C-alpha cells in the first residue's frame, strides 16, 4: 500500500520514538546532552570512535549521567570483544549455533 511503512520496519520499530540530530551544531549537541542526562540506557549505532569525534567520549557521557559509569557495552561489526565474544553473544541471547555460524562467516 502506498505511503505505508514496510511490515518489518513497523514490527521492529513499533512503540519507539526516533529523532534526528546534527551533533555538529551547538543546538544538536545540547539536545544530545539533555537526552543523555535523562536516559536510563544509551544505545548508539555509530562506527567505532564516532561518538568520541562528536565530543561524546565515555568520560563526557559519564559526566552527564552517572548511570553510565558502571557498565558500558558497545557492539559493532568489528571483532572488539576478543576472548569474551562468545560469552557476550550468549548473554545477548544468541544461540551456540548462531555464534558458530558467525565464526564460520568471520563476523566475529
C-alpha positions in Angstrom: 0.0 0.0 0.0 1.4 3.4 -0.9 2.6 5.7 1.9 2.8 2.9 4.5 6.0 1.6 6.1 7.2 -1.9 5.3 5.9 -4.5 7.6 9.3 -5.5 9.0 10.1 -1.8 9.8 6.8 -1.4 11.5 7.2 -4.6 13.6 10.8 -3.7 14.7 10.0 -0.1 15.5 6.6 -0.2 17.0 6.3 1.8 20.2 9.6 3.5 19.5 10.3 7.2 19.0 13.0 8.5 16.8 14.9 11.7 16.4 17.5 13.1 14.0 20.2 15.4 15.4 23.0 17.3 13.8 25.6 16.8 16.6 28.0 19.1 14.7 25.8 22.1 15.6 25.7 23.6 19.1 21.9 23.0 19.2 22.2 19.4 18.3 24.9 18.8 20.9 22.8 20.5 23.5 19.8 18.2 22.7 22.1 15.1 22.8 23.4 16.2 26.2 19.9 16.7 27.5 18.9 13.2 26.3 21.9 11.6 27.8 21.2 13.3 31.2 17.7 11.9 31.2 18.4 8.4 29.8 18.4 5.1 31.5 20.1 3.4 28.6 22.3 4.7 25.8 22.4 2.6 22.6 24.3 4.0 19.6 25.0 2.6 16.3 27.9 4.5 15.0 31.3 3.3 13.7 34.0 3.0 16.4 35.2 6.4 17.5 32.3 8.4 16.0 30.9 9.4 19.4 34.3 10.5 20.6 34.7 12.6 17.5 31.3 14.2 18.2 32.6 15.2 21.7 30.7 12.4 23.5 33.6 10.4 24.9 33.0 7.8 27.6 34.2 10.3 30.2 31.9 13.0 28.9 28.9 10.7 28.9 29.7 9.7 32.5 29.9 13.3 33.5 26.4 13.9 32.0 24.9 10.7 33.6 26.4 8.7 36.4 24.3 5.7 35.5 26.7 5.1 32.6 29.8 4.8 34.9 29.2 1.2 36.0 28.8 -0.6 32.7 29.3 0.0 29.0 28.8 -2.5 26.3 29.5 -1.4 22.7 28.6 -3.7 20.0 29.9 -3.1 16.5 30.5 -5.0 13.4 34.2 -5.2 14.3 35.5 -8.0 16.5 36.3 -5.8 19.5 35.3 -8.2 22.3 38.3 -10.5 22.0 38.3 -13.7 24.1 34.9 -12.7 25.6 33.0 -12.6 22.3 31.1 -15.9 22.7 30.2 -15.1 26.3 28.8 -11.7 25.5 26.9 -13.0 22.5 25.4 -15.7 24.7 24.3 -13.1 27.3 22.6 -11.2 24.4 20.6 -14.3 23.5 22.5 -15.7 20.6 22.3 -19.5 20.3 25.5 -21.6 20.1 24.6 -22.5 16.5 24.3 -18.8 15.5 27.6 -18.0 17.2 29.3 -20.9 15.4 27.9 -19.6 12.1 29.1 -16.1 12.9 32.6 -17.5 13.4 32.4 -19.6 10.2 31.5 -16.4 8.3 34.2 -14.4 10.1 31.6 -12.0 11.5 33.2 -12.3 15.0 
